[in-house]
Amino acid sequence: MNRTVVVVGGGYAGSLVAKALDADADVILIDPREAFVNAAASLRALTQPDWAPNAFFSFATLLERGRVLRDRAASVDPRGVTLASGERVEADYLVLATGSGYTYPAKPHHGSTSIAEQLGDLRETHQELAGTHRVLILGAGPVGLELAGEIKEVWPDKQVIVVDRTDQLLPGFLPEVQDDLRRQLDKLGVELHLGTGLTALPTIDAGRAGHVAVTTDRGDEIVADIWFRAFGVRTNTDYLADGTLTPLTEQATVPVTERLNVQGYDHVYAIGDIAALPDPKMASYAMTHAEVVVQNITAQLAGDQPGTVWSPTAERRILLPLGTHGGAGQLPTPDGAAPATAQMVYERKGADLFTAKFASRFSNPRRSINDWD
Ligand SMILES: Cc1cc2nc3c(=O)[nH]c(=O)nc-3n(C[C@H](O)[C@H](O)[C@H](O)COP(=O)(O)OP(=O)(O)OC[C@H]3O[C@@H](n4cnc5c(N)ncnc54)[C@H](O)[C@@H]3O)c2cc1C
């Protein structure tokens, strides 16, 4: 008799697990969205509406045998999942992979779950942005800077101003990478205000054209025609807050063992951004977690002991495109971390923002490898 594997959340990690186990188990994937959202593509989806559909991959094309339930987990216990609709899904194995929310447009609005709604939101914000001249971005992390690069690619004459409390770009990465990024941003004409915050947030909504007037802690006045919030990741673990399954950490992440089991349960796993691991909250790490869990559940389905363990990655990696022409990055090599050239960033990410790789996951039912880089 086939065993049932229930995967909660069909992001980078969950969709990989669901697909990899589809042939060997009865897979049920639960996600309120109609499609997998390739967040890496969402900022270009804002600036280039004709290209925007590339960021979405319908769940209908993911599984050959398994089912996708378009619903939200409301609570999870060791036997299964209670959905927001009230429906109950029993599981032999449970994989929690609900990831994190990020402010729109980096990730979709919470309430927009269909492809049409998400494309509609992006088109509307594109129209607001298109008519403006000065754009203020709060947050100089990878998301804020990628947004600056995508805006400059489409509208080189727009004035783009980025403000952040930290005084360093890409803290923790190699100084050469930081310097390269800074040089490219200067060349694009992106105006950076680092080491300072705002005395108050703009009074108009983010992503709406209008008069934006703010003052930095240093007393600089900044005027813009639209602003975007590029900070504030939120872990999607509300459905575990009742503590039925496990207590969450102070950061609202899920404590896991080295095999990525939720502590106390050999048949329940938590992976990706929600796992309480030192890994950066990035898709590449989420997919590495997914591969560990695929190995372990495959062993369990065969009646063997699961033996694959997660191991920490010593070197940090990043690919930060600035549109299709530039970008900075850092990649692991046998000799340690090394800077990536703009050409490497273009080839590995900037050219299509991984669209081809996910097209493969969502159209070839037997493929399940972590093909992030
Ligand atoms: C603009 C941007 C660019 C990025 N670029 C990169 C990059 O180049 N490289 C990289 O490694 N990382 C990148 N990241 C980070 C990456 O997006 C995240 O680390 C990644 O999404 C985490 O994957 P995940 O599988 O844990 O969850 P997610 O991809 O966040 O997926 C979670 C899924 O769970 C679903 N869900 C949520 N709550 C529930 C619930 N209660 N019930 C059922 N389903 C639920 C959601 O709808 C979603 O489909 C980027 C992030 C952003 C915002």
The ligand as an ORCA input file, in Angstrom:
! r2SCAN-3c Opt
* xyz 0 1
  C      13.212     39.361     -4.566
  C      13.842     38.128     -4.004
  C      14.908     37.542     -4.669
  C      15.511     36.411     -4.152
  N      16.564     35.872     -4.834
  C      17.165     34.755     -4.347
  C      18.271     34.176     -5.028
  O      18.711     34.658     -6.068
  N      18.850     33.064     -4.512
  C      18.393     32.485     -3.368
  O      18.948     31.469     -2.960
  N      17.358     33.030     -2.678
  C      16.733     34.138     -3.139
  N      15.683     34.700     -2.444
  C      15.232     34.075     -1.169
  C      14.199     32.981     -1.462
  O      13.113     33.513     -2.175
  C      13.693     32.319     -0.183
  O      14.769     31.921      0.626
  C      12.860     31.110     -0.574
  O      11.650     31.565     -1.138
  C      12.576     30.171      0.586
  O      12.049     29.001      0.037
  P      11.027     28.076      0.823
  O      10.842     26.865     -0.023
  O      11.448     27.912      2.236
  O       9.649     28.897      0.880
  P       8.890     29.823     -0.175
  O       9.575     29.833     -1.475
  O       8.671     31.110      0.544
  O       7.514     29.071     -0.380
  C       6.602     28.890      0.660
  C       5.275     28.414      0.070
  O       4.423     28.079      1.172
  C       3.124     28.571      0.923
  N       2.483     28.791      2.236
  C       2.687     29.764      3.122
  N       1.914     29.600      4.209
  C       1.197     28.472      3.990
  C       0.224     27.745      4.744
  N      -0.186     28.150      5.965
  N      -0.303     26.621      4.206
  C       0.103     26.161      2.987
  N       1.019     26.809      2.231
  C       1.562     27.944      2.735
  C       3.350     29.854      0.129
  O       2.188     30.181     -0.630
  C       4.545     29.481     -0.748
  O       4.144     28.949     -1.980
  C      15.049     35.833     -2.944
  C      13.974     36.421     -2.268
  C      13.366     37.550     -2.788
  C      12.204     38.154     -2.047
*
